[in-house]
Amino acid sequence: MADVLKIGIIGCGGIANGKHMPSLKKVADCEMVAFCDIVIERAEKAAKEYGTADAKVYTDYKELLRDPEIDVVHVCTPNRSHSFITVDALEAGKHVMCEKPMAINSAEAKKMLDAAKRTGKKLTIGYQSRFRDDSQYMKAEAEAGTFGDIYYAKATALRRRAVPTWGVFLNEYEQGGGPLIDIGTHALDLTLWMMDNYKPKYCVGTAYHKLNNDTDQGNMWGNWDPEKFTVEDSAFGFIVMENGATIVLESAWALNTLDVREAVTSVCGTLAGGDMAVKNCVRINGIRHNRQYVLEPNFKAGGVAFNDGAASESAAEREARMWIEAIRNDTDPLTLPEQAYCVTRILEGIYESSKSGDIYRF
């Protein structure tokens, strides 16, 4: 393997600028050498800010994939194109980090999974919430057996009035859905990961379009256009796993609630429970010496630098570093494509149950 891994960025919009490119810039022994976007000005701007001096710019991602020097590709495009771009990149001999969700449906996600197995290239999905300090701590407790058998959990991603009004977030064709596939996916991924349970049996779901047409909106990012708001404003699911465990999933961009929490999970096991009241807060509850106890680790104080990184790393920076290290060391990425495929299957089941009004069986 080359001393320096060469990376190509496909899609130079919000998530690439807000997460991928700034984080990769801080990772040693890798460099961004190619940028692709259907709007060439975006690719040129990204190349200037994050690329090498001789970085190339493309509007056709297939041209970027023809460059034999590129080792890794980051797919940062709207959801609809995740699958075919990722498959093409894997077939071109590139390792791929694809932004979440894996795909707009399970059939497309399966194509990605199959391509990774067929080519032997690494594939991971951008579930950066796993890499937060609170998530890493709670996962360490789960792996230590603190919770025992986890049989009930809640996956929560609730906003009061915070509908994203930019890009294609409101476009069902391009995105495949609204808050469920956008932020609910993070909460569900965290929950399944804590439980280490990827075998769903059935689910029931409801998706609502109750607030889409509001004109008195009070939205965090300014008013949305009701005519363009074609995805749900909230969605909820009840999932039963093959071993009988139950998960309740709550997701919303706009809900009349004060219980505003995003990408958090709570788990209840036979020995103890754990929850994230908010991000960067973990509470472990249980019984010890016939007394109830609550443990709250302090994430403001110095602590363990998880996975050999700097204690001050952001979740996005830790994700990028560990992804590049997995490629270099030929180890599995923290987020496996099989796990992300299960998340997509469940999201699809909730949408399908909402449409049919009936139970969805896996």
N, C-alpha and C positions, 0 to 999 in steps of 0.2 A: 504494500500500500504506500502511496505517496506520502512524503513527510507532511504535506499540507493537503487536507481534503478540500476539494473544490465543489462549491455549492451553486446551484441554479435556483432562482426564485421564480415561480410561476404564479402570477397574480400579485400586483404591487399596490393593493388598496389598503383599507383600514387595518386589517388584522396583520398584514405583512409589516406595515409601518409601526403599528402599535405593539407588536409582540415579537415576531420572528426575526426581522432584520436587526433591531437593536440588541436582541439577546445573542444572536449569532456573532455579532460584532465583538462581543466580550469573551467568546470562546477561543481558546488557544488552538493553534494548528489547523485552522480552517479559514477559508476566505470565500466571499461571494463573488463569482466571476461572470455571472449571466443573470439577466433580468428580463422577464417577459410580461407584457400586459397588452390587452386589446387597445388600450389608450397609450400610445407610445410615449407621451409626455410623462406619464406615471413611471414607466420603466426607466426613462432617462433620468428622472429625478432620483429614483432609488439607486441607480448605478452611480450617480454622482455622490450621494450621501453615504452609501454603504459598500460600494463595490471597489474592486481593485482598479488601478489606473487604466488597465486595458480591458475592463469589463465590457461584455457585449450586451446589446439590447435587441430584443425581439418583440414582434407582435404575434408570431405564430409559435406556440409552445413546441410543436414538432421539430422546428428548426433548432431550438435550444437542445432538445433531446438527442440530436444527431452529433453533438459535440462529444467526442470520446473522452475528453479530459474531465468532464463533469462527473463527480462521484455520487453526489447527493442532490436530490430535488426536494424543495418544499412547495407543496401545493396549497395555495392560499386564495383560491377562487370561490365563487358561489357554489353552494352545495350540489347543484345539478351536475356540475362538471367534475366533481371529485373523483368519481369512479373511472371514467374513461381516461382522464389525464394520468391518474395514478397507475392504471394498468399499462398504459403506453410507456410511462417512465420506468416501471419495473421491467418491462419487456426490452427496454433500451439499455438495461444493465445498471440502472441507478437505484440506490437506496432511497426510500421515500418517507418523508414526514408529511402527512396530509392533515390539514386543519379539521377540527371536529365540525359536524358529526361525520362519521365515516362516509356515509352516502345518503341519498334521499330515500332509499328503501333497502330492504334486506337482499334483494336480488342483485342490486348494484354493488352492495358491500361484499357479497359472496364472490363476485368477479375479482375484486381487489384481493381478497383473502386467497383465492385460488391462484392468482397471478404471483403473489409473494411466495407461495409454496412451490410453484412451478419453476420460478426463476432462481430461488434461493437468496433473493435479495431481502433486506430488512424493510419492514413496513411498520410504522407507528402512527398513531392518531393523536392530535393535539389536545389532549385532556390535561391542561396545565394545572387544574385545581388539585390534582394528586400531589403536586410538587410543593404546595404550600407547607409551611412549618406545622400548622395545626393538623393537616391531613397526614403528614408523615408521622407525627407523634401518635395520632389515633390508630394509624395502620400498625405501628410498632406495638401498641397495646393489643390489637387484635391478633397479631402474629405471636405474641407472648401468651395467648390464651386467656387474657384478662376477662374477656366477655363470655367465655364458654361458647355454647351453641347459640348463635344469633338466629332468632326465629321471628323477630319483628323489627322493621326499620322504616324510617321516613326519609325521603329524598325531597328536599325543598329548594325551590328557586322562584321566589315570589317578589315581584316589584309592585309598587302601588300605582304609579303613573310614570313609567319609564319605557316608553315604546321607542325603539330606534327608528329614526325617520330618514336615515341616509342609506345609500347603497340600495340593495335589493331585499332588505330584511322583510318588507311587507309583501313581497311577491311570492305567492305560493308556487308558481311554476319553477322559479329559479331556486327557491330554498326548500321546498317540500313541506313547509309548515312554519309555525311561528315560535312562541316561547318554549313549547315542548321540545322542539328539535334544536333550539338555539341555546337556552340556558338550562332547561329541564334535563338535557342530555348530560351536562356536567354533574348535576346532583345525582342522577341515576348511576353514572359511572363511578362516582365516589362510593355510593352505597353498595353496589355489587362488589367493588374492590375490597371494601371493609369486610363484607360477608364472605368473600372468596367463593361466591356462588353464582354460577353462570348457566343454570339450567332452569329456565322458566317453564311453567306448565300451562297457565292460562292467565288472562288479564281481562279487566273491564275498564273502559275509559270513556271520558266525556271531554269534548272540546267545545269551547264557547266562542261565539261571535257577538257578545252582548254589548261591548263598548266601542266597537269599531266605528260606528256612525255618530258617536258623540261629537258635538261641535264645541261644547264647553269642556275642554280636555284637561287643562292644568298639567300638561305633559312636561317632563323634565327637559326634553330636548326640543321643545316647541311643538306646535300643532302638527299632527299627522294629517294626511289627505285621506278622508274616509273612502274615496273611490279607489284608492290604491291599496288600502288595507284589506288584502284578500286572505290573510292567514288568521288563525284563531288569536284571540287576545288572552285566553287562558285555557289550560287543559290539565286534567287530573286522571290518575290511574291507580288501580288496585291490582297488584300483581301477586300471584301465588306461584312459588317455586316448586320444583319436583319433590323436594324434601319437606314440603309443607310450610316453609317460611313465607312470610307476608311482607310486601313492601307497599307503602303508600307514597305516590309521587304527586307533588304539587308544583305547577309551573304557571307563571303569569307575567306578562309585561304590564298589564293594567288590571288591577284588582282593587276594589274598595276595601282595603285592609291596612292595619298598622303593623301586622306581623310581616315585616319586610326583611327577608333573608334570601341570599342567593348563593347557589352552589354549596350547600351545606347538607349534612346528613346526621341522623341519630340512629343508634342501634341498641337493641335490647336483647340481651343474652341470658343464659341460665345462671351465670356467675356475676355479671355486672352489666351496666349500660354505659353508653357514651354518647355525647351529643356536642354539636357545634351550635351554641346559642346564636353566635354570629361568626363571621370569618375571624380567624386567628384567636379563637377561644374554644377550648375543649374542656368538657366536664365529664369526669368518670364517676359514676355512682354505683354503690354496692353495699354489702353488709360485711362487717368485720367485727369479730368478738361480740356478736349479737347486737351491734349498733350500726345504724345507717351512716354512711360516709359519702362525702363528695370531695373529689380531688380536682383541683384546677391548676394545671401547670402555667407558669408565667412565661409567656413568649416575648415579653419585653426585656427580660434579663438574658444574659449570655447563656447559651446552651450548646448542645451538640450540633456540629455542622453536619447535617444529614447527608449521607452518601458522599462523604469526603469533599464536600464543597465548602465554600465560604459561608459563614453563619449569616452574612448580610445579603446573600443571594435572593433575588426575587424568584417567584415560582416559575416565571417564564425563562429566566436565566438558568435556573437549575434544570429545567426540562431540556433546554438546548444543549447544555453541557453534557448531561447524562446521555442524550441521544447520540451526540458525536462520540462520546466514550464507548457506547455500545457498538458503534460501527468499527471503531479502532480496535477494540478488544475482542470483537466477534462474539459478543454476548447479547442476550435478549434485551430489547428496550423495556423500560418499566411498563409502558402501556402496550400490551400485545394486541395484534389485530383481531385475534379470536375474541378477546374481551370486548373490543369496540364493536365487533359484529353482533354480539349478544345485545349490547345497548341498542343498536339500530333495530334489531328484531323486536325488542320490547316497545320501542317508540312507535314502530309501525303497527304493532298489535293494539296499542292504545288508540291510534288514529282510526284503525279499521273497526274497532269495537264502537267508537263514537259514531261512525258512519252507519253501522248496521244496527246499533242499539242492542247488541247481543255480546255474549262472551266470545273472546278470541282465544283459540287454543293453538298452542305452538306445536 
